[in-house]
C-alpha cells in the first residue's frame, strides 16, 4: 500500500521508509569466523579460571602461602588489584606496538611460570610471594586488553556482538566452575595443587595460542 504523500512549500514529497536489512548471523559459523570463535573461547576460559581464583579467593590463597608481613585483604588489594590496573594501563602502550600473537604467548607463559613458582607456598619468602603475585597481575592486566582488541579485529561488524555474547557466556562457565570447584580442591588438595592447576591452565592457553592464535592482517 502506498503511503500518503506530504506537501511542503508547494512541492509534493512522498514519504519513503528506509529499508532495514536483516543481519545474517550464520556468517559467524563460516569456517574462518568459527575457527576464531573457537580459539577465543579457549583463550577466555584459560584466562578467566586462574584470575577468578585470585579475585574471589585471594585472601585465602595469600594466607595459605604463609605470608606474615601484611594483612591478606590488604595484600590482595595492593598485589593483585593495583597491578591488574597498572598492567591494563601499560597495555595501552604495549599492545599497539606489538603483534597480537607474541603478546598472548608471553603473557600466558609469564602467568603460568608465576603460578608454578608460587606453588611451594610457605617455603618462599614474603618478598618472593609478593613479587610473583605482582608479576602475574601485571601480565594478566596486559593480556586482558586483548579480550576487546581481538574480537574487534577478527570478527566483521555484523556478527561481532553475537560473538562477544557467546564468549561472555563461555567465560561465565569458567567462573561457575571455579566457584564450585575451588573450595573442594583447596580443602582436599591444598594451595600447592590449586596453584599448579592454575599454572597448567595458563600453560594450556600458551600451547593453544602457539598452535592456533591468529594474527590480524594489519599486524
N, C-alpha and C positions, 0 to 999 in steps of 0.2 A: 504494500500500500504506500502510495506516495505521500510524503509528509507535506503539510501545508507550507506554502512559501510565505516569506515575510517581505514587507515593503518598507524600505528605508530610503529617505531622500528621493523618493520617486523612482527608485530602482528596485526591481523585484529580485529578491535573493532567495534562493532555495536552500533550506536548511539541510546541511549534509552531516550525517553522523559518521565520524571516522571509524574505519574498520579496526577491530581488535583481533589480532591473530593469536590463536591458541599456541602455547608453547609445547613443543613436542618433548616431553620428559623422557621418552625412550632413548633420546640421544645420549643420556647418561650411561646406557648399557652398551654403547658401541665399544668395540674392543679396547681402544686406547683409553677412553674415559673409565671403563670398568677396571682396567689394569691400574690406573692411577688411584681410583677409589679403593681398590683392594689394598694397595700399598699404604695409602694414608690411613686406612683403618688399622693396620698393624702398627704404623708409626704412632698413632694416637694412643692405642692401647699400651704399647711398650713405654710410652712417656707417662701416661696417666697413672698406672698402677703404683710404681715406686713413689712418685711425688705425692700421691694421695695419702700414702702411709705416713710420710713426713709431715704433711699438713694436718692430718687428722689425729695422728698418734705421736707427734713429735716429742712432746714432753715425756711420754712413756719410754720412747726409744732413747732419748738423751739420758734419762735417769738410769736406764738399764745398761748404758755404756759405761757407767761408773764415774761420770764427771762429778767433781766435788767443788769446783771453784765458782759456779754460778747456778742460779735457780733455773730449773728446767723450762719453765714458761718463758722467762727472760731469754734463755738460751735459744729457744725456738724463734722468738721474735728477732733477735739480733743475728743469729747464724743462718737462718733459712729465709724468713720473710724479707728481711732487708737485702740479703744478697740475691734473692729472686728479682727484686726490683732493680738492683744495680745491674744484674745480667740483662734484664729486659731493656734498660736504657742503653747499655753498651751495644746491644744488638742493633740499635738504630744506626750505629756507625759500622758495625761489623757486617751485617747481612748484605747491605748494598755493595760492599766491596769484594765479596767472595761469592763463588758459585755455591748453589744451594746444597749440592751433594756433599762436598767436603765439610761444610758446617754441620750437617746432620751426622756424618760419621764421627767427627771429632767430639761433638757434644755427647753422643751416645757412648763413645769409648771412654771419655773422661768420667761420665756419670757411673758407668759400670766399674771402672777402676776405683773410684772413690768409695763406693758402697762395699766393694770387696775388701779394700784395705781397712774399712771400719769394722769388719766382722770380728776381729779378735776382741773387741769390746774393752773390758776393764784393764787389759794389759797395756792399753795405749794411754799416753799422757793426755791431759786435758787439752793441751795445745794442739796435739795431732788430731784429736777428735774435732776440735773447732775448725782446724784447717781443712780437714776432709769434708766436713759438712758445708763449709763455705764454698769450697771448690765445686761440690755437687750443685749447690744452689745457683752459683754463677753460671754453670754450664746449662742447667735447666732454663734459667732466665733467658739465655741467648737462644736456645732451641725453641722455646715457647713462642717466639715471634713467628717462626715458620708455620705454626698452626694456622695463621691467617695469610701468610705470604704464599705458601704452597698452593692452597685451593684457588687463590686469585689468579695464579699464573698457569695452573694446569687445567682448569675447567672453563669452558665457554660460559659467558654470562647467562645464557638461557637455562643452564642446569646447575649453576653454582650454588644457588640457595638450597636446592634439593640435596646436593652432595654434602653441603655443610650440615644440613639437618640429619642426614644419615650418619655422618661422622660424629656429630654431637651425641646421638643416641648410642653409638657404639662405645664412646668414651664413658657414658653413664653406666654401661655394663661393667666396665673396669672398676669404676668407683663402687658399684654394688658388690662385686666380688671381693674387693678389699675390705669393705665394711663388715661383711660376713666372715671372711677368712682370716683377717689379721688376728683377732683375739684368740682363735683356736690355735693358729700357727705359733703365735708368740708364747702362749701358755704351754703348748705341747713341745715345741722345739727350741724356743729361746730366741734371744735377739740376734745371735750369730746366724742362725738359719734364715731369719727374716731378711737380714741384710744380704746374705748370699743369694737368696731368691730374687731380691730386687736387682742385684748385680747381674744375675742370669737373664732377667727380663730386659734390662738395658742392653746386654750383650746380644740378645736375640734381635733387638731393634737395630743394632750395629750390623749384624750379619745380613738381615733382610734388606737394609739400606745399601749395603755393599753390593748385593746382587741385583737389587730391583729399583733403587731410588732413581727417579727421573731427574733430568736437568732441563729446566725451561730453555727454550731455543735461544733466547736473547742473552743467556749466560754461557 
